[in-house]
Amino acid sequence: MTPLPGDRFPSVAGSMLNQVSGERPLRIRAVTEEDLPHIVRLDAKAFPADPYPFFVLRQLLTAFPEFLLVVEDGEKDLRGYVLATPPHDAQSWILSLGITPELRRQGLGRELMTRILGRLRAKGTHSVWLSVEPGNDSAVALYRSLGFVPEPAGPRPDYFGPGEHRLLMSLAL
């Protein structure tokens, strides 16, 4: 079993993070039904050019609630989320990792990924896949630092449709 960079952190939803925002303490926790409108707003902030439609987030929350973690501040505002699929034949996918723009590059993405990877490993996942825009250097660097390896063939042209190229990356757990 490959150790994860965050193995020194417990994978317990609800623990407090350092005051990354400089204002209020942040907490990673499991999603609740009441979070749906907040996730929709967060996703639109994190991905303004191409957010998930409401109905997709509704279905993902219903289908995979155990694999959707959120970061909230002390005011119940959501500041980040990670969404994965449950293992199927010991393989899972990270579907989305979103952090509000003002809190990027402060470790929240890494912490969310570490938590969800720990949860996936505990549920029997042996490999995790994700897709990322090839030009998103900060995301690619984060995933590489966590041990994800890009497909040797490089980005897949038109993976999400015409002009929507994606780099597929995998991690053995």
N, C-alpha and C positions, 0 to 999 in steps of 0.2 A: 504494500500500500504506500503510495507516494505521499510524503508529508506535504501539507499545504503551507504556504507562507504564514498563514494566520492560525496555525494549529495551537499556538499559545493562548489564543482567545477562545473562550467557551462559545459554543454554538447555541446559546440560550437566547431566544427572542425576549426582548424586554429589558435587556441590560442597558445601562447608561453609557453613552459615548462621551468623550471629552467635549467640552464646549467648543466644537469646531466653528460654529457660527459666530462665536464671540458674544452672543447675546443670551441664548437659552440653551439648556442641556438638550441634547438630541438622544433619541431612543430608537433602537431597531426593535420592531415587533412584528408579529403576525398580522396579516390583513384582517379587517372586519368588513361586514356588509356595508356599514355606514361610511367606509372609506371610498366607495366607488366614485362619487362626484369629485372627491379630492384627487383621486388617482387620475381621473380624466383631465383635470386642470394641470396637475403636475406633468403629465405626459405631454400636454400641449406646450408647456414651458420648456421642457427638456428637449422636445423634438418639434419645434415650431413649423418646420417645413413639411413634416409628414407624421403627425400624431396618429395613434390608433383611433379608429372610430369608437364612439361610446359603446356600441353593441358588441364590438370585439372585446373590449375590456370587461364588459359585463359577463360575456361567456367565459373568458379566461379566469376571471375571479371565481365564477361558479365551478368551473372544471378543475382548477388547480389551486384552491385556497391555501393548501398546506405549503405550496411552493411559491408564494408571493409574500415577500417581506417588504415593509415600508420603514422609512425613517421619518419620525415626527419630532417637531420641536415642542416645547412646553405648552404651546397654545393649540396643540392638535393640528397644526398645519403640517402637511406632508412635504418633505424636502427631498425624498429619493425613494426609489423602489427597485427591486429586482424580481424578475419573473422567470421561472424555470418550469420544465415539464417533469412530471414524475418519471421514474425510470421505466423504460420499456426494453426488454431484453438487456437490462443493465446499462442502457444508454439514456442520457437525458440531454435536453437542449436548454441553453439560456436564451429565452425569447427576447428579453429586454432588460437593460440596466439604465435607469434614468436618474439624474441628479439635477436639481435646480441650478441654473447657470451661476448664481452667486456663491454656491457652495462647492463648485467643482474644484478639483486639484487640492482637496483637503483631506483625502483619505476615506470619504464616505463610500465611494464606489468599491474600493478595495475591501472595506469592512463588510459591505453587503455581499460582495462576491464570496468572501471567505465564509460568511455565515451560510449562504445558500449551498456552497460546495460541501460544507460540513454536513448539512442536512441531506444533500443528495447521496453522499457517501454512506451516511447512516441508513439510508433507505435502500442500499444495494446497488447504487450506480457505480459502474466501472469506467465509463467514459462520458465526458461532457463535451458537447459541441456548441458552437455559437457562430453567428455570422456578423461581420462588421464591415462598415464602409471602408474600403482600402485607404482612403485619404484621411481617415480619422486617426491621426498619429497618436494622440493621447490615449484613446481607447485601445488601440493595438498594443501600445507600450504597457498599459495596465494588464491586459490579458497575457502578454508575454511574461511579465514579471510574476504572474500567478502560475506560470508553467504551461500555458496554452501554446500550441505549436501550429503555425499556419500550414495549410495543405501545400505540399511541394510544388504543385502546378501553378500556384499563385491565385490571384483573384479570379472568380468565375464571372465571365461577362453575362450581363442581363439576368443575373440570378433572381432578382425580384421584378423583372420586366425590362423592357428596352431602356438602356442607359443606367440601370440600377445594378451595378457590379457589387459583388460582395466577396470578402475574404473569409473563407471558412477556417476555423481554428478548433483544435481539439485538445483535451486534457485527459490523461489517464489517471484515474484515482486509485 
